[in-house]
Amino acid sequence: MNRIRPAAAIATAAAVALLALSGCSSSGSTASSSSSTSASASASASSSSAVTGTVTVFAAASLKQTFTELGKQFEAAHPGVTVRFNFGGSDTLAASIVSGAPADVFAAASTATMATVTKANDTATAPVNFAKNTLEIAVQPGNPKHIDSIAALALPANKVALCAKTVPCGAAAVKALAAAKVSVTPVTYEQDVTSALNKVELGEVDAALVYMTDVKGAMGKVTGVDFPAATQAVTTYPIAPLAHSGNSAAAAAFSSYIVSAPAQQVLAAAGFQAP
């Protein structure tokens, strides 16, 4: 009996020790799991916080309304970011970028204009096409001059504004007029599509060749006239983050956002076609 009691005591002590070790092991596993979760959360937060600061976007004038809206949506999704825009003729913007103007993203109204920037090795990644656009004849509300075709733009009685041939809307107009076999002598060449549209809105000209989205965005200030040859001069819009960006993370994020489904819905609602 005296031998049984010590053995039982030893067994009991061993069991207690085993439980203690088990408890330590469980505690260590929980701490390790907690540490891993914490590290994962920290990494996620770090990734999210990486998109901060100001991102400057150089964009074609025809994108002003939609990109202004998309910029606000991007800021809402990334509270630490401010989006600033410089809208204008794509050729002027491209020349500025190549000359060293501080910009983070370029959204052009033609692949040829974007090529000016890519050939200078000023894009961080290959450009991605995100939209297409088609020309339309913008006339004064109600079409008082009864301009019902592209051929009517050639009539001496009609004052017409065209975009300069060096900018995408002007290059598209040249293609459309050639396809329709129509020769037009405009009273003015404008440096971007917004300026050409404004000439119609102000009554300074009777018509202008602009993008369909510009007519829609004018909200009744002009009337649009479709013409068949417009299909021969479709404009493609590419976007790319720039190589010398001062905020590469935000530049990449904004460029990616523009090709995302939510942004594409906004562009479609404005009249842009899918790329």
N, C-alpha and C positions, 0 to 999 in steps of 0.2 A: 504493500500500500504506500510505503514511504517512497517507493520508486515511481509510482504512477503519478503522484502529485507533482513532482518536478517536471515530468514529461508534459503534463497538461499545461503547466505554467509556461514551459518553453514554447509549446504550440500556440498558446494564446498570445504570447509576446511576438511570435513570428507573424501571426495573423494581423496583429496591430501594426507591425512594421510594414507588412505588405500593403495594408490599406493606406498607410501614410504615404508610401511610395506611389501608390496608384493615384492618391489625391494630388501629389506633387506633379505627376505626369500629366494629369487632366488639367491642372491649373496652368502648366507650361504650355500645353496644346492650345488652350483658350487664349492665352496671352499672345501666342504666335499668330493665331487666327485673327485676333483683334488687331495686332500690329500690321498684318497683311492687308486687312480691310482698310485700316487707316491710311496705309501707304497708297492703296489703290485710289481712295477718295482724294488724297492729296495730289496724286498724279493727274486725276480727272480735273480737279480744280485748277491745277497748274496749266493744263491744256486749254481750259476754258478762258483763264485769265490771260493767256498768251495773245488773244485777239483784243487789243486795246489801242488807245491813241487815235490819231487822225489818219484817215486814208483819203488821198486826193485822187479823184477820178477825172481823167480827160475823156470827154464823150461827145459824139456827134450831136449837132444841134437838134436833129430830129428825134433824139432820145430824151430831150429835156423833161417832158411831162412824166414819162414812165419811170425814168431813172430817179427823178426827184422823189417819187412815191416809193420806189424800191429802196432808195437810200434811207428813208424813214423807217421802213420795215426792217432793214438790216441793222439799224441803230437800236431798234426795239429788241431785236434778238441778241444783240451784243451791247449791253448797257455801257461798256467801257469804251465804245468806239464812236467817233464823229466822222461822218462822211461829207467831204467837200467836193463840189463839182466845178469843172471848167468846161462849159459847153461852147462849141464853135464848129467851124468848118473842119472836116477831118484832115484835110491836107495841111491846114495851118497848125492844128494840134500835133500832127505827126512831125512837122518841121520843128516845133518847139521842143518836143521830146528828144529828138535826135540832137538838138542844140544844147541839151542839158537842163531843160526846165524841170523843176521838182514835181514829179508825178509818181503815183503808185500803180495806177491801172489805166489802160487805154481801151476804149470801146469805139471802134471806127464804123463808118457807114459803107465801107467797102474793103474787100480783101486786098485790093491793090494799094490802098492807103496804109493798111496795116503792114504790108510788105516793106514799106519804107522804113518802118521801125524794126522789123525783124532782121532786115538786111544789115542794119547798123548794130545788130546784136544787143538791142535794147529791151527785148522781152525776156522775162525770166523763164517762161515755159512756152510751148507752142500755142498760138492763138486757137480759140475754140469758137466756132460759129454758133450764135445763139438766136438769131432772128433773120427774117427776110422782110422786104418792103416793096411796094409797087407804086409807080407814079400815078398821079391823077391830075386832071386839070382843075385848078381852083379858080372859081369865078365869083363875082359879087353875089350876095344873097338874092335868090330868085332868078339869077342868070339873065339880067336885063338885056345883054347883048346877044342872047340866044346862041351862045357858043356850045355847039353840040358834038363837036369832033375835033381831033387834033389838026385837021386840015383848016379849020376856022381860025387857028392861030396865025396862019399865013396871010390872012386878009389885012390890008393896010389900015382898015378902020379899027382894028383891034390892037390895043396896046398890051404888050406881053412882057412879063418878067421871067427870066431864066436864071438858074444858078450858074455861076462861073464854071467853065468847062473843067477846071482843075479840081473841083470839089465833087464828091460822089453824086449828088443830085443833078449836077450839070452834066457829068459823064453819062448818067442814065438818060438824061433828056436827049443828048446827042444820039444815043443808040435808038431811042424810041422814035425820034424824028426820022432817022435814017431808015428804020424799019417801015415807017408809014410813008416814006418817000415825000416828006414835007420839009420845006425850007422856011425857017422863021427868022425874022430880024427883030430881036427884042429891043425894047427901049432902055432896058437896063439888065446888067449881069450882076447878080448878088453873090456875096461871099459865103452864104449858107442858106439852107432851105427856109429857116425862120424868117430871114430878111425878105426872101422872095414872097412868102405868104403874107407878110405884113404889108407889102405893096398893094396886094389885093384888098386886104382888110381896110386899108386907109383910102381906097378908091383911087390910088395913083396909077394903077394899071387895071386892065379889064380881066386879065387872066395870068396865071403862072403855072408852070409845071412843078408840082411839089409831090411829096409822098402822101399816100392814102391816109396814113396815120396823122399827118399834120392837118388834113382836112377834117378828120374826125375830131381831133383835139381842139379845133377852132370853135367848137360848140355853136354852130349856126352862124358864125361871123362870115363864113364863105360857103359856097355850094360846090360840091364835087361833081365832076363829069368824067366818067370812065371812058377809056378808048382801047381798042383791041391791041394796038402796038405796045401797050404797057407791059404785056407779058414777055416782050423781047428785051426788056431792060430791068429785070428784077435785081434789087440791091440786097447783098448779103452782109450781115453785121458780125464781125469777129470781136472777141475780147481777150485780153491777156494781162497778167500782172507784169510789171516792168522790172528789168534787171537791177536798176539803180534805185529801187524803192527804199524809202527810209522806214517803211513799215511793211516788210515782206509778208508777215503772218496775216495781217489784215487785208493786204492786197490779194493774196491767194484766196482768202475766205470770201471776199466780195466777188471775185471773179467766178468762184465756184457757185456762189449763191445765184448769180444771174442765169446760170444754166439749170438751176434746180426747178422742180415742178411748181412750187409756189410763185416764183418769179416769172416762169413761163406763162402762168395763168394771167398775170398782170399784163404781160406783153401782148398776149392774145386778145385780151379785153380791149386793149388800145388799138387793135387792128393789125398788129404785126403777125406775120406768118411764121410757122415753125421752121427752124433751120433745116 
